[in-house]
């Protein structure tokens, strides 16, 4: 019978090397984004639907990209359908 070296291999616990587990990148200790999500309501500005619609019209008139134009067209159409204008 043939002898193998598998019985001589000692398994090691993973206690050496870099801290990994972030898809091959090193984990970051003390991330810089700790204050994310802690904004005051005065800082956040959400456009109204009218402002968004005006931005969509401006973007549609200023772009040459067909995919972007198609997206903008569907956004404008959805808003106008919602308002029963379409």
Biotite code that builds the C-alpha atoms (Angstrom):
import biotite.structure as struc

atoms = struc.array([
    struc.Atom([0.000, 0.000, 0.000], chain_id="A", res_id=1, res_name="UNK", atom_name="CA", element="C"),
    struc.Atom([1.223, 3.490, -0.853], chain_id="A", res_id=2, res_name="UNK", atom_name="CA", element="C"),
    struc.Atom([1.837, 5.969, 1.925], chain_id="A", res_id=3, res_name="UNK", atom_name="CA", element="C"),
    struc.Atom([0.830, 9.560, 1.452], chain_id="A", res_id=4, res_name="UNK", atom_name="CA", element="C"),
    struc.Atom([1.939, 12.799, 3.045], chain_id="A", res_id=5, res_name="UNK", atom_name="CA", element="C"),
    struc.Atom([-1.633, 13.884, 3.760], chain_id="A", res_id=6, res_name="UNK", atom_name="CA", element="C"),
    struc.Atom([-1.516, 12.496, 7.251], chain_id="A", res_id=7, res_name="UNK", atom_name="CA", element="C"),
    struc.Atom([1.572, 14.584, 7.983], chain_id="A", res_id=8, res_name="UNK", atom_name="CA", element="C"),
    struc.Atom([-0.051, 17.906, 7.031], chain_id="A", res_id=9, res_name="UNK", atom_name="CA", element="C"),
    struc.Atom([-1.141, 19.799, 10.110], chain_id="A", res_id=10, res_name="UNK", atom_name="CA", element="C"),
    struc.Atom([-4.075, 22.149, 9.589], chain_id="A", res_id=11, res_name="UNK", atom_name="CA", element="C"),
    struc.Atom([-3.418, 25.671, 10.792], chain_id="A", res_id=12, res_name="UNK", atom_name="CA", element="C"),
    struc.Atom([-5.863, 28.135, 12.124], chain_id="A", res_id=13, res_name="UNK", atom_name="CA", element="C"),
    struc.Atom([-6.048, 31.312, 10.130], chain_id="A", res_id=14, res_name="UNK", atom_name="CA", element="C"),
    struc.Atom([-4.278, 33.607, 12.545], chain_id="A", res_id=15, res_name="UNK", atom_name="CA", element="C"),
    struc.Atom([-1.574, 34.944, 10.259], chain_id="A", res_id=16, res_name="UNK", atom_name="CA", element="C"),
    struc.Atom([-1.653, 37.285, 7.310], chain_id="A", res_id=17, res_name="UNK", atom_name="CA", element="C"),
    struc.Atom([-3.832, 40.211, 6.300], chain_id="A", res_id=18, res_name="UNK", atom_name="CA", element="C"),
    struc.Atom([-7.394, 40.687, 7.436], chain_id="A", res_id=19, res_name="UNK", atom_name="CA", element="C"),
    struc.Atom([-9.431, 39.817, 4.363], chain_id="A", res_id=20, res_name="UNK", atom_name="CA", element="C"),
    struc.Atom([-13.010, 39.011, 3.525], chain_id="A", res_id=21, res_name="UNK", atom_name="CA", element="C"),
    struc.Atom([-13.796, 42.109, 1.490], chain_id="A", res_id=22, res_name="UNK", atom_name="CA", element="C"),
    struc.Atom([-13.592, 40.445, -1.934], chain_id="A", res_id=23, res_name="UNK", atom_name="CA", element="C"),
    struc.Atom([-9.818, 40.285, -1.903], chain_id="A", res_id=24, res_name="UNK", atom_name="CA", element="C"),
    struc.Atom([-9.312, 43.829, -0.647], chain_id="A", res_id=25, res_name="UNK", atom_name="CA", element="C"),
    struc.Atom([-8.103, 44.547, 2.837], chain_id="A", res_id=26, res_name="UNK", atom_name="CA", element="C"),
    struc.Atom([-10.689, 45.476, 5.412], chain_id="A", res_id=27, res_name="UNK", atom_name="CA", element="C"),
    struc.Atom([-10.548, 49.072, 6.464], chain_id="A", res_id=28, res_name="UNK", atom_name="CA", element="C"),
    struc.Atom([-10.133, 49.785, 10.138], chain_id="A", res_id=29, res_name="UNK", atom_name="CA", element="C"),
    struc.Atom([-11.787, 53.045, 11.155], chain_id="A", res_id=30, res_name="UNK", atom_name="CA", element="C"),
    struc.Atom([-13.704, 53.882, 7.989], chain_id="A", res_id=31, res_name="UNK", atom_name="CA", element="C"),
    struc.Atom([-13.994, 57.481, 6.882], chain_id="A", res_id=32, res_name="UNK", atom_name="CA", element="C"),
    struc.Atom([-17.737, 57.201, 6.256], chain_id="A", res_id=33, res_name="UNK", atom_name="CA", element="C"),
    struc.Atom([-18.770, 56.938, 9.894], chain_id="A", res_id=34, res_name="UNK", atom_name="CA", element="C"),
    struc.Atom([-20.890, 60.080, 9.674], chain_id="A", res_id=35, res_name="UNK", atom_name="CA", element="C"),
    struc.Atom([-22.865, 58.917, 6.660], chain_id="A", res_id=36, res_name="UNK", atom_name="CA", element="C"),
    struc.Atom([-26.587, 59.131, 7.236], chain_id="A", res_id=37, res_name="UNK", atom_name="CA", element="C"),
    struc.Atom([-26.356, 61.696, 10.021], chain_id="A", res_id=38, res_name="UNK", atom_name="CA", element="C"),
    struc.Atom([-27.346, 64.781, 8.030], chain_id="A", res_id=39, res_name="UNK", atom_name="CA", element="C"),
    struc.Atom([-29.646, 67.450, 9.311], chain_id="A", res_id=40, res_name="UNK", atom_name="CA", element="C"),
    struc.Atom([-32.874, 68.061, 7.436], chain_id="A", res_id=41, res_name="UNK", atom_name="CA", element="C"),
    struc.Atom([-31.701, 71.560, 6.472], chain_id="A", res_id=42, res_name="UNK", atom_name="CA", element="C"),
    struc.Atom([-28.873, 70.134, 4.364], chain_id="A", res_id=43, res_name="UNK", atom_name="CA", element="C"),
    struc.Atom([-30.994, 67.723, 2.318], chain_id="A", res_id=44, res_name="UNK", atom_name="CA", element="C"),
    struc.Atom([-32.877, 69.221, -0.628], chain_id="A", res_id=45, res_name="UNK", atom_name="CA", element="C"),
    struc.Atom([-35.305, 66.968, -2.469], chain_id="A", res_id=46, res_name="UNK", atom_name="CA", element="C"),
    struc.Atom([-36.657, 68.453, -5.695], chain_id="A", res_id=47, res_name="UNK", atom_name="CA", element="C"),
    struc.Atom([-40.386, 68.637, -6.209], chain_id="A", res_id=48, res_name="UNK", atom_name="CA", element="C"),
    struc.Atom([-41.964, 66.740, -9.057], chain_id="A", res_id=49, res_name="UNK", atom_name="CA", element="C"),
    struc.Atom([-42.285, 69.969, -11.063], chain_id="A", res_id=50, res_name="UNK", atom_name="CA", element="C"),
    struc.Atom([-38.573, 70.724, -10.625], chain_id="A", res_id=51, res_name="UNK", atom_name="CA", element="C"),
    struc.Atom([-37.720, 67.145, -11.628], chain_id="A", res_id=52, res_name="UNK", atom_name="CA", element="C"),
    struc.Atom([-39.945, 67.419, -14.700], chain_id="A", res_id=53, res_name="UNK", atom_name="CA", element="C"),
    struc.Atom([-38.247, 70.696, -15.718], chain_id="A", res_id=54, res_name="UNK", atom_name="CA", element="C"),
    struc.Atom([-34.827, 69.067, -15.270], chain_id="A", res_id=55, res_name="UNK", atom_name="CA", element="C"),
    struc.Atom([-35.943, 66.152, -17.454], chain_id="A", res_id=56, res_name="UNK", atom_name="CA", element="C"),
    struc.Atom([-37.103, 68.537, -20.201], chain_id="A", res_id=57, res_name="UNK", atom_name="CA", element="C"),
    struc.Atom([-33.778, 70.406, -20.070], chain_id="A", res_id=58, res_name="UNK", atom_name="CA", element="C"),
    struc.Atom([-31.796, 67.159, -20.149], chain_id="A", res_id=59, res_name="UNK", atom_name="CA", element="C"),
    struc.Atom([-33.852, 65.801, -23.048], chain_id="A", res_id=60, res_name="UNK", atom_name="CA", element="C"),
    struc.Atom([-33.196, 68.928, -25.107], chain_id="A", res_id=61, res_name="UNK", atom_name="CA", element="C"),
    struc.Atom([-29.479, 69.004, -24.339], chain_id="A", res_id=62, res_name="UNK", atom_name="CA", element="C"),
    struc.Atom([-28.437, 65.363, -24.856], chain_id="A", res_id=63, res_name="UNK", atom_name="CA", element="C"),
    struc.Atom([-27.600, 63.438, -28.004], chain_id="A", res_id=64, res_name="UNK", atom_name="CA", element="C"),
    struc.Atom([-27.445, 59.988, -26.402], chain_id="A", res_id=65, res_name="UNK", atom_name="CA", element="C"),
    struc.Atom([-30.367, 57.834, -27.570], chain_id="A", res_id=66, res_name="UNK", atom_name="CA", element="C"),
    struc.Atom([-30.463, 55.615, -24.483], chain_id="A", res_id=67, res_name="UNK", atom_name="CA", element="C"),
    struc.Atom([-30.546, 58.645, -22.219], chain_id="A", res_id=68, res_name="UNK", atom_name="CA", element="C"),
    struc.Atom([-33.269, 60.227, -24.348], chain_id="A", res_id=69, res_name="UNK", atom_name="CA", element="C"),
    struc.Atom([-35.330, 57.037, -24.078], chain_id="A", res_id=70, res_name="UNK", atom_name="CA", element="C"),
    struc.Atom([-34.960, 57.006, -20.284], chain_id="A", res_id=71, res_name="UNK", atom_name="CA", element="C"),
    struc.Atom([-35.895, 60.680, -20.006], chain_id="A", res_id=72, res_name="UNK", atom_name="CA", element="C"),
    struc.Atom([-38.877, 60.168, -22.303], chain_id="A", res_id=73, res_name="UNK", atom_name="CA", element="C"),
    struc.Atom([-40.211, 57.327, -20.156], chain_id="A", res_id=74, res_name="UNK", atom_name="CA", element="C"),
    struc.Atom([-39.724, 59.388, -16.981], chain_id="A", res_id=75, res_name="UNK", atom_name="CA", element="C"),
    struc.Atom([-41.629, 62.341, -18.461], chain_id="A", res_id=76, res_name="UNK", atom_name="CA", element="C"),
    struc.Atom([-44.348, 60.028, -19.780], chain_id="A", res_id=77, res_name="UNK", atom_name="CA", element="C"),
    struc.Atom([-44.769, 58.335, -16.378], chain_id="A", res_id=78, res_name="UNK", atom_name="CA", element="C"),
    struc.Atom([-45.143, 61.670, -14.607], chain_id="A", res_id=79, res_name="UNK", atom_name="CA", element="C"),
    struc.Atom([-47.656, 62.949, -17.148], chain_id="A", res_id=80, res_name="UNK", atom_name="CA", element="C"),
    struc.Atom([-49.646, 59.694, -17.015], chain_id="A", res_id=81, res_name="UNK", atom_name="CA", element="C"),
    struc.Atom([-49.707, 59.958, -13.227], chain_id="A", res_id=82, res_name="UNK", atom_name="CA", element="C"),
    struc.Atom([-51.120, 63.478, -13.545], chain_id="A", res_id=83, res_name="UNK", atom_name="CA", element="C"),
    struc.Atom([-53.677, 62.336, -16.190], chain_id="A", res_id=84, res_name="UNK", atom_name="CA", element="C"),
    struc.Atom([-52.203, 64.725, -18.745], chain_id="A", res_id=85, res_name="UNK", atom_name="CA", element="C"),
    struc.Atom([-50.873, 62.121, -21.185], chain_id="A", res_id=86, res_name="UNK", atom_name="CA", element="C"),
])
